[in-house]
Amino acid sequence: MISTPTRQLALQGAAVIVVLSLAWPYYGWQAEAMPWQQTSLAIGAVALVFATLSRQPWWWRVMHALFMPLVWVTYHLAIDPGWFLLAFILLLLVYRGALSGQVPLYLSNPETVAALDELLGKEEAESFLDLGAGLGSTVIPLADRWPDRQFTGIENAPATWLAGRLLSVGRPNLSWRWGDMWQMPLHEHAVVYAFLSPAPMPQLWEKAKAEMKPGSLLVSNSFPIPGVAPECVIDVACTPPRPLYCYRI
């Protein structure tokens, strides 16, 4: 299987080849210099079309559209390359999930936490796992609300993991873990919560079916599992709408 970075690089490369294969002969025949500003915009437009046709998530479409125009801008601004290295490191520290697994950083809002709180009251679940816990915006308030239940959050972006680790101090019923959520066993948890993206949902469903116990509950914020009917959908009163799709194992 082709990795996500390789696929995105190939898509951007295809846009470059398409535009240059047309522009270079034309301007060469006209004996004119290549207008690189317009060319970079054309490459961005073609890359956006390719990303849309291949059904890439919205953030990849934006990155494909802006990549070559930003290259042109930064070249003319003569920005020191060290700043780009610093920006990349900062992005990796915070958005590692988006770069490695098409899972950007989403923070659950208070309305969603309130809906999960009500759900936990009905489920009487003893354990709750947040896959991709971010800063702990879900598990920390829930752990405070239910001190007699066990909560676990797992995060793989260094900066957000560290922030969540500091914020979760002093809560003995909250386990804050560093690691890959795909390596996290699910069988110990009665409720598994995920706020990911459309891309990994089929894989998450297969993992849940293979590892979660019968009767346990998988809850997905905003993104349904394709082709699988949820047991129920909880409409959260917030803007933009963020329904909770609940799947009984």
N, C-alpha and C positions, 0 to 999 in steps of 0.2 A: 504494500500500500504506500502511495506517495505521501510524504509528510506535508503538513500544512505550510511550513515555510517554503519548501520546494515548489509546491503548487502555486503559491502566491508569486514567487519569483518568476516562474514560468509564464504566468499570466501577464505580469508587467513586461517581461521580455517580449512576449508576443505582440503587445501593443507597440513597443519600440520598433520592432521589425516591420510591422504593417505600415506605420507612419513613415519611417525612413525609406522603405522600399518604394514609396510613392514620391516623397518630397525630394530625396537626393537626386534621382534622375531628372526630375522636373527643373530644379534650380540649377543643376549642372548643365542641362540643355540650354537654359536661359543665360548661362554664365553669370549667375547672381549668387551672392553669399546667402547661405542658409539663414533664415530668420529664426534663430533659436528660441526666442520668446514664444512666437506663434507655434513653433514645432512642439515645444514642451506642453503647451496648452492642448494641442491636438493629441499628443500621446496620452495626456491625462484623460481626455474625453473618450478615446478609444479604450483605455484601460477600464474606465467606468462602465462602458458598454459591455466589455468582456466579463467584468465582475458581476454585473447585473444578470447577464445571460447565464452565467454559471451559478447563480443563486448564492453568492457570497453574502455573509452577514453585513449589515449596514456599515459597521466600522471599517471592514475591509474595503468596501466600495469607496468610502471617503478617503482612505489612505491611498488607494490606487489612483483616484482622481487627482489628488494633491501632490503625489510623490515627485513627478518630473517637473511640474511648475515650481515646487519648492527647491528642487535641485538648481534650477535656473536662477531663482532669486538669491539663494545662498552663494552661488558662484559670483554673482555681481556684487554682493555685499562684502565679499572677501572675509567671511566669518572664520575665525580660528577653528580648525578641526577639533580642538580639545573640547569646545562647547558641545559639539555633536556627541562626542564620547560621553560627556557628563550627562547629556539629555537621555542618551540610550540607557545608561546605568540607572538613572532615576526611574525611567519607564519600566525597566526590568524589575526594579525593587518593588514597584507598586502594581504593575500590570503584567506580571509574569504569566498569569493564567491566560490572558488574551493572546500573548505571543506564542505560547506553547500549546494551548488547547482550545482556542477560540472561546474562552470564557473570560469576559471582561469583568472588572470590578463593579458589582452592583451592591448597593446598600439597601437593606430592607427598611421601609419607613415605619413609623409608629403604628399606623393603621394596620399594616400587615402583622406586626408583632402582636397587636391586640387580637386579631383574628386567630393567630396561632395559639395565643393564650386561651381563648375560648375553645379551640379545638382540643387542646391538651386536657381541658377540664372534662370534655365529653369522652375522650379516649382513655383517660386514666392511665396514660402511658408512663412507665417508670424511667424510660431512657429516650433521649432525643439527640439526634446527630445532625449537625449543619455542615453540609459539604460545600467547601469554599466559603468559609465563615467571614472573610474580609476583616473588618475591624471588631467583629463581635456584636454588631448592631442588633442581631436576633437573639443569640444565645445568652448574652449578658443580662438583658432585662428579663428573659424567661427564667434564667437561673435564680434571679432575685425573687421572682414571683412564685417559684415552686422550689423552695429550699430542700424539700424532701425527695426530689427527683434528680436524676443524673443527666447532665448535659455535656455534650462534646462538640467542639468546633475544630475543624481542620482547615489549614490555609497553607499555600505554598509560595506566596509572594513575600519576600523577606520583610519589607517595610510594614506591610499591613499585618503580617504575623506578629511582629514585634510590638506594634501598637496595640493589637488585640491582647497580647500576652500581658502587657502592662495594665490595660484596662480591666482584665479579668482577675487580677490579684485579689486575694481575700475571699474567694468563693470556692469553698471546698467541694461543692457539687458541680463544678464546671472544670472540665478537662480541656485544656487548650493545646492543640497538637500542630506540629509542623510536618508537612509531607504531601504526597500525591494522593488526591482523593480517590483515584482509581485503585490504589493499593490499600485503601482503608476497608477493613472487614465491616460488613453491614449486619451480620447476624445477631449482634448483641443489642441492637437498637429497635425499639418498638415504633418510633417515628423517625423517618429520615427526610430532611428538608433540603431542597436544592434551589438556588436561584442562579442558573447558569446561562445558557443561550440555546437557541434551537439546535445548533450543530451537534452537541453531545447527547441529546435526549434519547435517541435509540440505544446508544451504548449504555446509558445509565439504566434504562429499563431492563436490558439483558442482565446487567450486574445485579439489579434489585431482585429479579426473579430467581437468579442463581443463589443469592446469599441471604436475603431477608426471610424471616420466619413467616409461615402462614398466619394471616390475621394482622400482620404489621402493616404500616401505612407509609407510602411514599408521597411526599407533598412537593409539587413543583410550582414555584412562583413564576407566573406569567407565560411559561412555555409548556404547552401540552406535549405528550408523547404521541408522535404520529401513528395513526391507525389503532390507537388503544383508547377505549372509552373510559373516562374516569368514573369512580364511584360517585363522586360529587364534585361540584365546582363552587368554591366559596368566593363570592363577589366582595372584594375589599373596597370600601368607600374611600377612594383616593384618586388623585389625578397626577399622571395618567393612570388608567385602570391597570390593576395588577391582580388578576384573579389567581386563586390558589387551586391547582388541579390535584385532586386527591385520588390515589390509586391503591386499592386494597390488594395485598399479595395473597 
